[in-house]
């Protein structure tokens, strides 16, 4: 790759990153202006069109990157739980919350755009969620078939619940981390983690009922 191509790629990614940063400040993607985005990156507005046809293309690429990151964290959560002793499920939840805390921006973007964003992002997010569910079902169906689960629809419902819960857990954890009172934050975090561990245990054990 030439130096010119490398710089163009860096600028391309910088625009995507800037959109994610602006979104993490509580802005809906549809309310982010091209001028505001260009100012965040340090480019003139016309430079945007060297990288993207329009804001919708930017939103699509941003969602693709965000979805990959969140799916990776979710897969790690499931893998950690299933391949550890279930009594140690707190460890997998702790790793999940650490990942959320280290990189909260993708979760904020996903949650904001899922419920209050533009039509094209909402529909795209719902498609991504269905991909997540299908991929996890494919990964887990052999395991649960070996354990006597004879109704694949039950596994799909389980995974759908896990995906929705994971998004709620991430948002709840970020809200707690934003509390100004350190003592209250510590208390709420411990309570929330305990509640989350129980929910996850019930979710996976319930399929065997």
N, C-alpha and C positions, 0 to 999 in steps of 0.2 A: 504494500500500500504506500502510495506517495505521501509526502508531507501534506500536500494540499488536500488529498482525500481524507487523511487522518484528521486534519483540522475541521473539515466539513462534517465528518462523523461526530467529532466532539461537540461542535455547535448544534448539530441535530439532537444529540442526547441532552445537551444543556437546556434546550427549549422544553424537552419532555420533563426534565427534572424540575425546571422552573414552574411548569404547570402543576406538577405534583405539590410543590412547596406552597404555591398560592392556594391550592385546594385544601391543603392541611390547615390553613388559617381560617377555615370555615366558609370558604367561597365555593359556591356551586360552579362547576366547570363552565356552564353556559353563561355565567356572569363575568367570566374573566375576559377582559378585552385584549385585543391584539397589541395595543399600545402598552398596556400594563405588563403583558407578558414579555414584550421586547425590552422594556425598561428593566425588568428583573434579570434578564439574560445579559443586557448590555449591548444589544444589537439595534439597528434601526428597523422600524416596522417592516419595511419592504424586504429586508433580509429573510423574514419568516418564510416568504414564498419560494425561496430557494430550497427549502427543506420540506414544506408541506403544501398541499394544494389548498387546504382550508383548515379551519379549526376542527372540523369533524374528523379529518384524517389524523390530526394530532391527538384528539380524544381517543380514537381507535387504537393508535400505537401505545398511548399511555395506558389504556386499559389492558392491552396485551401484556405489557411488562408487569403491571400491578397484579394481574391474575396469576402469572407465573410465580411471583414471589409468594402470594398468599396460598396458592395451591401447594407449594413446596413446604410451607410451615404446617399446613393441615396434614399433609402426608407424613411429616415427621411426628406430629402429634399421634396419629393413628399407629404408626409403626412402633413408636416408643411404648405406647400402651400395650399393644398386642404382643410385643416381644420381651416385655418385662413381666415380673411377677405382679399380678393385679393389685396386691396389697401395696405396691410401690407406685401406684398410679399418680401419686402426688408429684413424683419426679417428672413425668411426662407433661403434666399441667404446668409445672414450674418452668420447664424449657419453653413451653408455648408462650407463657406470659413474658419471659425474657425476650423472645423473638419479637413479640408485639411492642414491648417497651423500647427495644433498640431501634425499631423501624416502624413507628406508628403511622407515618404518612400514607402508605398504601391502604391500610385499614380504614383510615378516615376518608380517603377518596372513594373507596369501594362502598362504604356505608352511606356516605352522602349522596353519591350518584345512584345508588340502588333505589333509594326511596324518594329523592327530591331532585334528581338531575334531569337532563334532557331526555327526550323520548328515545333517541338512538342509543344513548349510553344505558338507559334502563333496560332496553330490550337486549343489548349486547351483554350486559351483566347477567341477565337471566339465562342467556345461552351458556355463558361461562359456568354458571352454577350447575347447569345440567351436565356439562362436560365433566365437572369435578365429581358429581355424583356417579356418573357412568364409569369414570376411571376407577374410582374407589370400589364400586361394586365389582368390577372386573377383577380388581386386585384381591378382594376379600371373599368372593363367592366360593372359591375352592376351599378356603379355610373353614368357612361356616358350613359348607356342604359336608365336609369331613366330620363336623360336629353335630350333624343331624338336622340342619336347617333345610327343610324340603320346600319352602315357599320363597323363591327368590324375591318376590315383591316385598316380603318382610325386611329383607336386607336392604333393598332400595329405600324403603321408608326410614330405616335406621340411619342410613348415610345422609338422607335429606335432613333429618333432625340434627345430626351431628354438624353438618355444614351450617345450618341456621344458628345453632347454639354457639359454634365457634366464633361467628361474627358478633353475636351478642356478648360473648365472653371478652372478646378483644375490646369492644367499645366500653364495656363495663370496667375493665381493667384500666383503660386509659383515663376514664373519668375519675377513678380513684387516685391514680397517680397525679392528677391535676389538683388534688386537694391541698390547700395551703398549710393546714395544720398537720405537722409531721406525725404527732401521736395518733390523731384521728385517721390519717392515711394508713398508718401501720395496722391499726385495729381493723379498719375496713378491708384492707388487702388480705389479712389473715382470714377474715370471715368469708370473703368472696372466694378465696382459693379453696377453702374447705367445702363451700357450697358447690363449686365447680367440679371438684374431685368426686363428690357424691353423685352429681348429675351424670358425669361420664360413666361412673361405675354402674349406675342404674340403667343407663342407655344401653351399654353393651351386655349387661346381664339380662335385661328385659327380653332380648331376642330369644333367649333360651327357655323362656317361660312356656 
